[in-house]
Structures are given as C-alpha cells and as structure tokens.
C-alpha cells in the first residue's frame, strides 16, 4: 500500500477527519475503519469515549455501540418502498456527501484544448495525454493499453464526453442530497446516478489510499492510530457500505 496520502484536488473534510479520530479513541482502529459508516458519525462523533481504557475493552464497546444504534440504522439510508427507493441521511452523512461531491467538478475537468477552433466546436483533432492524476485514470480506464494508436484515438473521441457525463451525474446527485430529516424518493434513473457517483467517489478514495487488491484493502484495518490515511480509510469504508446498501436495495 502506498505510504503517502496524495489528496490534491480531492480531500476528506477536516471535520470528518476529526470525527474519525474521536471514533478511534472510542472503539479502536478496526472499529473506526472496518465497521464505521453508520455509527462512526452517530456515536463516535457525538458521544466520544475517553481513549484511555482497560486492555480488551474494545469488543464490549463495539457491541454496546451496535446495540444502541440498531434502531437508528433502520430508519436511515436506502430503502425500497411501494413508492420507490427512499433515502434518509442524518446531518453528518448529508454534510460529508455534500462536501465530497462539491469537489468532483474540479477533479474531473477536461484537459485543456490548445486550438481555439477545437475548443469552440467541442471536437478534438489530437488526443489529450493520459490523465496525470491516478484517480482520474482509474475512472477513465483505457480499453487499449497495449495499442498506443487506438488508445490515443479513444481518448480523443471519448475523454471530454466521459468526464462531462460523470460531472453531470455528480451535479444531479449533489443537488438531490437530502437535508437531515428529509426523505429523497429516487426513481430508477436517479438510483443509477447515485450508484455511479458513489462508486466513482469510492474509486477515487481507493486510488488515493493505494488500494490495488483485497490484501491492500484488508490492510486498512491494521493502520496505526496516527496513520495520516486513517480518516480517508474511514470515509472509504463509509462509501463502501452506502454503495453496498444501494446495490442490495436495487436487487
């Protein structure tokens, strides 16, 4: 796993990083990262527990937190109803998603066009270079990695369109993020937007964290409490759970 935390152009909000640190003090790294999502924000942030605790006390704390938040979890998140798919988000989840989505437009800007005529008509005569940001490259996989000519032609024809499609989907999701206490009703098209955008956010953070396979993902549970990747790892876990919840709802 990469040792740095390249987050230029896309970062975890400072307040969310603080929430993760509080949760680590309450339930340990494995609790804050591996089983964070719902009760990271509901309990870890709102009801911090002193970090000094008897050895072996983490498991009872995890069990207590799960027990006290089961009802809270049942009324938030994605649910399928007779009217469609409903989404409820508490304040911290709503704020976190909003602040992550607000960064997408800047991250996914198209490469500059040198020719004014090409810029005017929106068509490129030359291929833009491959994305410098590994996260953007992860969102725009190259179907022709072994064929430079075909790869360049693909980028020339599809890069701007693909980036615009992702920015537009993120903008629609951002505009629809429900306020705390509100219920968002999603039709199938909107649900697909959420599915795409949540997956894109997750891929961006996974790339920032240097995740390449299951083994590197499992390393997140073993991060030290002072590891600078810890807040991003917890938000990655949150997005993974939310995406999985929506995927199961759509089945």
Buried (B, 14 or more C-beta within 10 A) or exposed (E): BBEEBBBEBBBBBEEBBEBBBBBBBBBBBBBBBBBBBBBBBBBBBEEBBEEEBEEEEBEEBBEEBBEEBEEEBEEBBBBBEEEBBBBBBBEBBBBBBBBBBEBBBEBBEBBEBEEEEEEEEEEBEEBBEBBEBEBBEBBBEBEEEEEEEEBBEBBBEEBBEBBEEBBEBBBBBBEBBBEEEEEBEBEEEBBBBBBBBBBBBBBBBBBBBBBEEEEBBEBBBEBEEEBEBBBBBBBBBBBBBBBEBBEEBBE
